[in-house]
Amino acid sequence: MRRTLALKVLPAVGAGLLIAFAVPGIASADSLQAYEAGVLPDSVGFNSLFVIFAACLVMFMQAGFAFLEIGFSRQKNAGTIVAKILTNFSIAAVAWYFVGFALAFGSEPSGLGGLVGGTGFMLMDFGDPVEAFPVMGLSNATIESKFFFQFVFCAVSLAIVWGTTLERIKFGVYVIYAVIFASVIYPIGAHWVFGGGFLQVPTGIWKDIGFVGMQDFAGSTAVHLIGATGALAALLLLGPRRGKYGADGKPRAIPGHNMPLFGLGVLILWLGWFGFNPGSTLNIQDGRFTEIVIITNIAAGCGVLGALLMTYLKTKTLDIGMAGNGAIGALVAITAPSGYIELWAALPIGLIAGFIVPLGIFAIDKKLDDPVGALTAHGLCGIWGTLSCGIFTSPILATYNAFGSPAGGLWYSGSFKQLAAQAAGFTVAFTFVFAMSFATFWMIKKIYGMRVTEDEEIAGLDISEHGMYGYPEQFIPQAELIGYGGGPSATVPPAQVASMEAKEMPA
């Protein structure tokens, strides 16, 4: 078949392809000079356009996160999520420009052993882009396009952090943690996993013990598990929503107010993943991205079916939230192996992720209040996706992508080497991010506080933090609404807040 025949020739031309892809990404001035001189290859423009288009799809995932979280929240907390998404995205944009990209993908200062990058701060004074950003040299798209593509990955990871904290966290916590996360925590973790750091390209003791190098094509660990780990640290210090657990300690359902909006969020995220995974090729010319689109889509479909099946077996219902999270969990799982596997492997990876979703959500809900299922969909499924590389990676594609064991995963090689590298990789990344995040949130809690007051939580974060409800007509009588109109200084009458308190679920 076309696919099989194409892959048979890859070992013979692999070295040539890697050399061809290593044409320097060109900074703005160099690009303009080359264009004016008539020597800028057309492929630079094509690949750069492809990378920017993929990045825009990933950026659109912010809308998906917003709709998903709004759908799973109660009406009184819908508006605050819009402010949170916009604020976090903006902070990440600035932090990524100043330090994030350089720490994540810059070349390393001598003697640091794969720990952190150190060139290209503010995209200035870096000389040859291939030398300054080595792992970015596998495509000749401009460095600016790669910068933007990797920025939206950082913003996605930051968005994942807050899924566990809905409906009771102070807005200022978002601001403080976002600065630290986008400047330090995410860039260093991402560097280790897929920015050319020691987990991806072993050095020192890692190389001496035969560590083959971790594979994470688009970020099951580097983006999703890192985000979910920050979410776990926040949740442990924040505690559950008021009324979530009864006197007997058993969890009580707090239904979201809008499942159609949740469904729209899931579909937007699904669409965004076609930028996430295929865009990580950073290259349009070899056509590899089209196969990754199919791999991604098959896995997501299997995730929905797997989640529905497992949910029905456990509850005899076809839960809407589980179906949506099944898609997300499978998309998270396929993110790491999408560039390393054959088409058929997308089915078991997606299906198993679908099984994990309800099992994980039901188990975690007994002790931890995770309103959107982020710990399962992005955490447990991120771990599964990372491990799946160690099972299903094709030897030819491992060689083609030049990372990990050339013998492939357990299915092909019978060797546990790649699986061991994957397990060690996510363990190290989890440990680092959890320690950094827990310490950060602990200091925030001690100095600033993490949680709104009980009265503010009862009233809802829309009114207590932002001065107006996301659905004002729902909460404010028409006679009292006149004059409050949703302007920047709008407030709600105290009598209305008191009436809401009386209706609130008892503790």
Secondary structure, 3 states (H helix, E strand, C coil): CHHHHHHHHHHHHHHHHHHHHCCCCCCHHHHHHHHHCCCCCHHHHHHHHHHHHHHHHHHHHHHHHHHHHHHHCCHHHCHHHHHHHHHHHHHHHHHHHHHHHHHHHCCCCCCCCCCCCCCCHHHCCCCCHHHHCHHHHHCCCCHHHHHHHHHHHHHHHHHHHHHHCCCCECHHHHHHHHHHHHHHHHHHHHHHHHCCCCCCCCCHHHHHCCCCCCCCCCCHHHHHHHHHHHHHHHHHHHCCCCCCECCCCCECCCCCCCHHHHHHHHHHHHHHHHHHCHHHHCCCCCCHHHHHHHHHHHHHHHHHHHHHHHHHHHHCCCCHHHHHHHHHHHHHHHHCCCCCCCHHHHHHHHHHHHHHHHHHHHHHHCCCCCCCCHHHHHHHHHHHHHHHHHHHCCHHHHHHHCCCCCCCCHHHHCCCHHHHHHHHHHHHHHHHHHHHHHHHHHHHHHHCCCECCHHHHHHCHHHHHHCCCCCHHHHCCHHHHCCCCCCCCCCCCHHHHHHHHHHCCCC
